[in-house]
Amino acid sequence: DTSFGCFGQNFALNAMNLGASQDLTFTWTPEDILVDAINTSMPIVRVEEDVIVSGVAESAFGCIDSVETLIQVIDLDDPAIIATADPDTITIGNTTQLDVNLGDSFDYSWTPADGLSAPNVRNPMAMPTVTTTYMVEISQGTCSSTRSVEVVVNQGICDEPFIFVPNAFTPNGDGDNDILFVRGNPIDEVYFAVYNRWGQKVFETTDQNFGWDGTFQGKALSPDVFGYYLEVSCFNGDTFAKKGDVSIIR
């Protein structure tokens, strides 16, 4: 019922002759799209817009029958088709959304594939560690085209103020500043430990997303000043360490 053709490119139609012993001659219209093999079952055509193509088959005995198909043109070279990244500039360790402004009926292949959530979908998530130009091949059938988009990666600095620990927090259950986290996008690995004034360790973590809620052994600690030790490794290979104080305010 429907055929697909690439804009401005030659391709073959195929009218299947199920009578293998019959020799058929074909007449195709419209004539202005015919390029080669115009009286065969597989004419070569070139189209630049959607068109209905009709073919009349005639046997050696004068019997005739007809076939018809709608050719829908796929123009993957249309400059309106673009690849995007949102955002197109990130800090190392963050992600960006890649996308092509077409539907999911096309096939997609993104390169480089490293750091992509999936390389064969229209809109993968990407987490590059360096500034990267992503290429995407868009195809449907024999039609294909390529687009590119650059994601700029800010490496960040493995030092303050790009890495920091707040000097106070208020774990009172109001949903605002209740958890003490180590902050910093450049961080790849972290060790963070908190000590009371007698040097007893009350909290430690190696997960930047796991913070201290101001408790020790399941009990809320009273307002006080606590010491901490922080050691991080950044995505760029640098390291940072610090000793400091943090206050619980209730």
C-alpha positions as CSV (number, residue, x, y, z in Angstrom):
1,D,0.0,0.0,0.0
2,T,2.8,2.4,0.9
3,S,6.4,2.7,-0.2
4,F,9.1,4.9,1.2
5,G,11.7,6.7,-0.9
6,C,14.7,8.9,-0.1
7,F,14.4,12.5,-1.3
8,G,16.2,13.0,-4.6
9,Q,17.7,9.5,-4.6
10,N,17.2,6.6,-7.0
11,F,15.4,3.6,-5.6
12,A,13.6,0.5,-7.0
13,L,9.9,-0.4,-6.7
14,N,9.1,-4.1,-6.7
15,A,5.9,-5.5,-8.2
16,M,6.0,-9.2,-7.4
17,N,5.1,-11.6,-10.2
18,L,3.6,-14.7,-8.5
19,G,3.2,-16.5,-11.8
20,A,6.8,-17.6,-12.4
21,S,6.0,-19.0,-15.9
22,Q,4.5,-15.7,-17.1
23,D,6.6,-13.0,-18.8
24,L,5.0,-9.6,-18.0
25,T,5.6,-6.2,-19.4
26,F,4.9,-3.2,-17.2
27,T,3.8,0.3,-18.0
28,W,4.4,2.8,-15.1
29,T,3.0,6.3,-14.5
30,P,3.8,9.1,-13.9
31,E,6.5,8.8,-16.5
32,D,8.5,11.8,-15.2
33,I,9.7,9.9,-12.1
34,L,11.0,6.9,-14.1
35,V,14.8,6.6,-14.3
36,D,15.6,3.1,-15.5
37,A,14.2,-0.4,-16.1
38,I,10.9,1.4,-16.9
39,N,9.1,-1.7,-18.4
40,T,10.1,-4.2,-15.8
41,S,8.6,-5.2,-12.4
42,M,11.4,-3.3,-10.6
43,P,11.5,0.2,-12.1
44,I,14.1,2.7,-10.8
45,V,12.4,5.9,-9.8
46,R,13.4,9.2,-8.2
47,V,10.9,11.4,-6.3
48,E,10.9,14.7,-4.5
49,E,7.4,14.7,-3.2
50,D,4.7,12.2,-2.2
51,V,3.1,10.6,-5.3
52,I,0.8,7.7,-6.2
53,V,2.5,5.4,-8.7
54,S,0.5,3.0,-11.0
55,G,1.8,0.1,-12.9
56,V,-0.1,-1.9,-15.6
57,A,1.2,-5.5,-16.2
58,E,0.5,-7.2,-19.5
59,S,1.1,-10.9,-20.3
60,A,2.1,-12.4,-23.6
61,F,-1.6,-13.3,-24.1
62,G,-2.8,-9.7,-23.7
63,C,-4.1,-10.2,-20.1
64,I,-3.6,-7.1,-18.0
65,D,-3.8,-6.2,-14.3
66,S,-2.7,-3.2,-12.3
67,V,-0.9,-2.3,-9.1
68,E,-0.7,0.9,-7.2
69,T,1.4,2.3,-4.4
70,L,1.8,5.6,-2.5
71,I,5.4,6.7,-2.3
72,Q,6.1,8.7,0.7
73,V,9.2,10.8,0.5
74,I,11.7,10.8,3.4
75,D,13.9,13.9,3.4
76,L,16.5,13.2,6.0
77,D,18.7,16.0,4.6
78,D,16.1,18.6,5.6
79,P,18.0,21.3,7.5
80,A,15.1,21.5,10.0
81,I,16.2,18.1,11.4
82,I,18.7,18.8,14.2
83,A,20.3,17.1,17.1
84,T,20.3,19.0,20.4
85,A,21.7,18.7,24.0
86,D,19.9,20.1,27.0
87,P,21.9,21.6,28.6
88,D,24.8,21.8,26.0
89,T,27.2,22.8,28.8
90,I,27.6,20.7,31.9
91,T,29.9,20.4,34.9
92,I,31.8,17.1,34.9
93,G,29.7,14.4,36.7
94,N,26.4,15.7,35.5
95,T,24.2,14.5,32.6
96,T,22.6,16.1,29.6
97,Q,19.6,15.0,27.4
98,L,20.5,14.4,23.8
99,D,17.6,14.5,21.3
100,V,16.6,14.5,17.6
101,N,13.5,16.4,16.6
102,L,12.0,13.4,14.8
103,G,9.7,10.6,15.8
104,D,10.5,7.2,17.2
105,S,9.7,5.5,13.9
106,F,13.3,6.2,12.6
107,D,16.4,4.2,13.6
108,Y,19.1,6.0,15.5
109,S,22.8,5.2,16.2
110,W,24.8,7.6,18.5
111,T,28.6,7.7,18.7
112,P,30.6,7.7,20.8
113,A,28.5,5.3,22.8
114,D,30.5,5.6,26.0
115,G,28.6,7.4,28.7
116,L,25.2,7.1,27.0
117,S,22.2,5.5,28.6
118,A,21.4,3.8,25.3
119,P,23.1,4.5,21.9
120,N,20.1,3.4,19.7
121,V,17.3,5.6,20.9
122,R,16.2,9.0,19.8
123,N,16.9,10.7,23.1
124,P,19.6,9.1,25.2
125,M,21.0,10.6,28.4
126,A,24.7,11.4,28.2
127,M,27.4,11.9,30.9
128,P,30.6,12.8,29.1
129,T,33.7,13.4,31.1
130,V,35.3,15.7,28.5
131,T,33.9,18.0,25.9
132,T,32.4,15.7,23.3
133,T,30.9,15.9,19.8
134,Y,28.1,13.3,19.5
135,M,27.2,12.0,16.0
136,V,23.9,10.4,15.3
137,E,23.0,8.5,12.2
138,I,19.3,8.7,11.4
139,S,17.9,6.1,9.0
140,Q,14.7,4.5,7.7
141,G,15.1,1.8,5.1
142,T,17.8,2.8,2.7
143,C,17.6,6.5,3.6
144,S,20.1,7.9,6.1
145,S,21.6,11.1,7.3
146,T,23.9,12.3,10.0
147,R,23.7,15.1,12.6
148,S,26.0,16.2,15.3
149,V,25.9,18.1,18.6
150,E,28.6,19.2,20.9
151,V,28.4,18.9,24.7
152,V,30.9,21.2,26.5
153,V,32.2,19.7,29.8
154,N,33.4,22.1,32.5
155,Q,36.0,20.1,34.3
156,G,35.6,22.1,37.5
157,I,38.3,22.6,40.1
158,C,39.0,20.0,42.7
159,D,39.1,22.6,45.5
160,E,37.0,25.2,47.3
161,P,34.6,26.7,46.5
162,F,33.7,24.0,44.0
163,I,33.8,21.5,46.8
164,F,32.4,22.5,50.2
165,V,30.8,21.4,53.4
166,P,28.2,23.8,55.0
167,N,29.4,25.1,58.4
168,A,26.0,24.5,60.0
169,F,22.7,22.7,59.5
170,T,19.4,22.4,61.3
171,P,18.1,18.8,61.6
172,N,14.8,19.8,63.1
173,G,12.5,17.9,60.7
174,D,11.1,20.9,58.9
175,G,12.4,19.7,55.5
176,D,14.8,22.6,55.2
177,N,18.6,22.0,55.7
178,D,17.9,18.9,57.7
179,I,20.7,16.8,56.2
180,L,24.4,17.6,56.0
181,F,25.9,16.8,52.6
182,V,29.3,17.2,51.0
183,R,28.6,19.5,48.0
184,G,30.5,19.5,44.7
185,N,29.9,18.4,41.1
186,P,33.6,17.5,40.4
187,I,33.5,14.8,43.0
188,D,34.0,11.2,41.8
189,E,34.8,9.5,45.2
190,V,34.4,10.8,48.7
191,Y,35.2,9.9,52.3
192,F,33.5,12.1,54.9
193,A,33.7,11.6,58.7
194,V,32.2,13.7,61.6
195,Y,33.6,13.6,65.2
196,N,32.3,15.0,68.5
197,R,34.4,17.2,70.7
198,W,35.8,14.1,72.4
199,G,37.1,12.7,69.1
200,Q,34.4,10.0,68.9
201,K,33.3,9.3,65.3
202,V,29.5,9.9,65.0
203,F,29.1,9.6,61.3
204,E,31.0,8.5,58.2
205,T,30.1,7.9,54.5
206,T,31.7,7.1,51.2
207,D,28.5,8.1,49.3
208,Q,28.1,11.8,48.4
209,N,24.4,11.3,48.2
210,F,24.2,10.0,51.8
211,G,24.3,12.8,54.4
212,W,24.3,13.1,58.1
213,D,21.0,13.7,59.9
214,G,22.5,14.9,63.2
215,T,22.0,11.6,65.0
216,F,24.3,9.0,66.6
217,Q,23.3,5.5,67.3
218,G,19.7,6.4,66.5
219,K,19.5,9.4,68.9
220,A,19.4,13.1,68.0
221,L,22.4,14.9,69.1
222,S,22.2,18.2,71.0
223,P,23.3,21.5,69.4
224,D,27.1,21.6,69.4
225,V,30.1,22.1,67.2
226,F,31.5,18.9,65.5
227,G,34.8,18.4,63.7
228,Y,35.0,16.7,60.3
229,Y,37.5,15.2,57.9
230,L,36.9,15.2,54.2
231,E,38.8,13.6,51.4
232,V,37.7,13.5,47.8
233,S,38.9,12.3,44.4
234,C,37.6,14.3,41.4
235,F,36.7,13.2,37.9
236,N,39.8,15.0,36.5
237,G,42.1,12.8,38.8
238,D,42.9,15.5,41.3
239,T,42.3,15.1,45.1
240,F,41.2,17.4,47.8
241,A,41.3,17.0,51.7
242,K,40.1,19.3,54.5
243,K,39.5,19.3,58.2
244,G,36.8,21.7,59.5
245,D,33.9,22.3,61.9
246,V,30.1,22.1,61.5
247,S,27.5,23.2,64.0
248,I,24.1,21.5,64.7
249,I,21.4,24.2,65.3
250,R,18.0,23.2,66.5
